[in-house]
């Protein structure tokens, strides 16, 4: 663990994934862990720079190691062809996330706006859509609680549609990940 040089958090629909990179600058060793699980290990590499590709679900990831002088290196992560910051920015446009406590347990609810899939703690929820007077409601259960995500048009092209989560008819504020 002494050679961990970079840690990234990647927000995906199922959950935030933690990626760790170990890079032995003398041995060339590379170890990549996703959520604490080792997914790649290479020992005694003569080339200290380069890239490593792997997947998290359907997301294609690439870690790039570049020399920036002497024995100093720069590490970057790309997800689906975008540097992590750009990917996160894009995710915030295509996903809405709410973090709540349900029966004392932290619960993460995610709406994928392009597919209208709802994820609860990494599990795709069974949903039922319904048209209502001012928009749509997507109904589902969270444990013993009834929940729905209401989609309402703002009437403004730039702002688009506003999504709000209600659990037992109480609105839950959106979270920023």
C-alpha positions in Angstrom: 0.0 0.0 0.0 3.0 2.3 0.3 3.1 2.9 -3.4 -0.4 4.2 -3.8 0.0 7.3 -6.0 -3.6 8.1 -7.0 -7.1 7.6 -5.8 -10.2 8.5 -7.8 -13.9 8.3 -7.1 -16.0 7.6 -10.2 -19.8 8.2 -10.0 -21.8 5.6 -12.0 -25.4 4.6 -11.8 -24.9 1.7 -9.5 -22.6 3.5 -7.0 -19.5 5.7 -6.5 -16.5 3.4 -7.4 -13.1 4.0 -5.8 -10.1 3.4 -8.0 -6.6 3.1 -6.5 -3.4 3.0 -8.4 -0.1 1.7 -7.0 3.0 2.5 -9.1 6.4 1.4 -8.0 8.7 4.0 -9.6 11.8 1.7 -9.2 10.2 -1.6 -10.1 7.6 -0.4 -12.5 5.0 -2.4 -10.5 1.4 -1.4 -11.3 -1.6 -2.5 -9.2 -5.2 -1.2 -9.9 -7.9 -1.8 -7.3 -11.6 -1.0 -7.8 -13.6 -0.8 -4.6 -10.7 -2.5 -2.7 -10.6 -5.5 -5.1 -7.4 -6.0 -7.1 -8.2 -6.1 -10.8 -4.7 -5.7 -12.3 -1.2 -6.5 -11.1 2.0 -6.2 -13.1 5.4 -6.6 -11.5 8.8 -5.7 -12.8 7.9 -3.6 -15.8 10.8 -1.9 -17.5 8.7 0.8 -19.0 7.6 3.1 -16.2 5.1 5.1 -18.3 2.1 4.1 -20.4 -1.5 3.3 -19.9 -3.7 0.5 -18.4 -7.2 -0.2 -19.6 -10.0 -1.8 -17.6 -13.8 -1.8 -17.2 -16.2 -1.0 -14.4 -19.5 -2.5 -15.5 -20.0 -0.9 -19.0 -17.7 2.0 -18.3 -14.3 1.8 -20.1 -11.5 3.3 -18.0 -7.9 4.1 -18.9 -5.2 5.2 -16.4 -2.3 7.0 -18.0 1.1 7.4 -16.4 3.3 10.1 -17.8 6.8 11.3 -16.8 7.0 15.0 -16.1 10.7 15.2 -15.3 13.2 13.0 -13.4 11.4 10.4 -11.4 8.2 12.5 -11.1 5.1 11.1 -12.7 1.6 12.4 -13.5 -1.4 10.1 -13.3 -4.7 10.6 -15.1 -8.0 8.7 -15.4 -10.3 8.7 -18.4 -13.7 7.2 -18.3 -15.5 6.4 -21.6 -13.0 8.5 -23.4 -13.3 11.6 -21.2 -10.9 12.8 -18.5 -12.5 12.2 -15.1 -13.5 15.8 -14.4 -15.3 16.1 -17.8 -16.9 12.7 -17.2 -18.2 13.8 -13.8 -19.6 17.0 -15.3 -21.4 14.9 -18.0 -22.7 12.4 -15.3 -24.3 15.3 -13.4 -26.2 16.1 -16.5 -27.5 12.6 -17.2 -28.0 11.4 -13.6 -29.8 12.7 -10.6 -28.7 11.4 -7.2 -30.4 11.5 -3.8 -28.9 10.2 -0.5 -31.3 9.5 2.3 -31.6 7.4 5.4 -34.1 4.6 5.2 -34.7 2.7 8.5 -31.3 4.0 9.7 -29.4 2.8 6.6 -27.8 5.2 4.1 -29.7 4.8 0.8 -28.5 6.1 -2.6 -31.2 6.6 -5.2 -30.1 7.4 -8.8 -32.3 8.4 -11.8 -30.6 7.9 -15.2 -32.4 10.6 -17.1 -31.7 9.2 -20.6 -33.2 5.7 -19.8 -35.4 6.7 -16.9 -34.0 3.7 -15.0 -34.0 4.1 -11.2 -31.2 2.5 -9.1 -31.4 1.9 -5.3 -28.0 1.1 -3.7 -26.8 -0.3 -7.0 -29.8 -2.4 -7.7 -32.1 -1.5 -10.6 -35.6 -0.8 -9.2 -38.9 -2.0 -10.6 -40.8 1.1 -11.7 -44.2 2.1 -13.0 -44.6 5.3 -15.0 -47.7 7.5 -14.8 -48.8 10.7 -16.5 -50.1 13.3 -14.1 -51.6 16.8 -14.7 -48.2 18.6 -14.7 -45.8 16.0 -15.9 -44.9 12.3 -15.1 -44.3 10.2 -12.0 -42.1 7.2 -11.8 -43.3 5.0 -8.9 -41.2 2.4 -7.0 -40.6 1.0 -3.5 -37.7 1.7 -1.2 -37.9 -1.0 1.5 -41.3 -0.6 3.0 -41.7 3.0 1.7 -43.5 4.2 -1.4 -41.5 6.6 -3.5 -41.8 8.4 -6.8 -39.7 10.7 -9.0 -41.8 13.6 -10.4 -40.7 15.1 -13.8 -42.0 18.5 -14.6 -41.2 20.8 -17.5 -39.9 24.2 -16.5 -41.2 25.6 -19.8 -37.6 26.9 -20.3 -35.5 25.2 -23.0 -32.3 25.8 -21.1 -33.5 24.4 -17.8 -35.5 21.6 -19.3 -37.2 19.1 -17.0 -36.9 19.2 -13.2 -36.8 15.9 -11.4 -37.9 15.6 -7.7 -37.8 12.6 -5.4 -40.7 12.0 -3.0 -40.6 9.2 -0.3 -43.9 8.8 1.6 -45.0 12.1 0.0 -42.0 14.0 1.5 -39.7 15.7 -1.0 -36.0 14.7 -0.6 -33.3 17.2 -1.6 -31.0 16.3 -4.4 -27.4 15.3 -3.5 -24.2 16.5 -5.1 -21.6 13.7 -5.5 
